Amino acid sequence: MIVAHLIGGNEIKGISNGVVIINGQQLETSYQDLVAVCGNISLGDLNTNTDICRDWEDVQRDYIELVQDFDEDIDESFVVDNHLVAEICYSEYDVNFETRTLTLKIDTYE
């Protein structure tokens, strides 16, 4: 699974504020902004298969195109800086229901 699929496919309804921490570093992009993008791209729209003819750079390029189809003002750096096509090895989240915030921690294969 990639970061974008985790964020887009597992949105917690009613929770829009939060932070995402990947490999121990907090992203500058908010959880709300990531959900707005990733949640509008269907999981089946991206082929994440890799083989001799298709590598992770191809997957990343395809995802960038999907993001730009959703919002042409979002550029390649949004996908790269937020590790959206990185493969997840572990994730956990903490929800504070009083403040309605989420902390999502993700470790990726590097």
Sequence and secondary structure as in RCSB ss.txt:
>XXXX:A:sequence
MIVAHLIGGNEIKGISNGVVIINGQQLETSYQDLVAVCGNISLGDLNTNTDICRDWEDVQRDYIELVQDFDEDID
ESFVVDNHLVAEICYSEYDVNFETRTLTLKIDTYE
>XXXX:A:secstr
 BHHHHHHH   TT  EEEEEETTEE SS HHHHHHHHTTS GGGS     SS  HHHHHHHHHHHHHHH TT  
HHHHHHTTTT BEEEEEEEEETTTTEEEEEEEE  
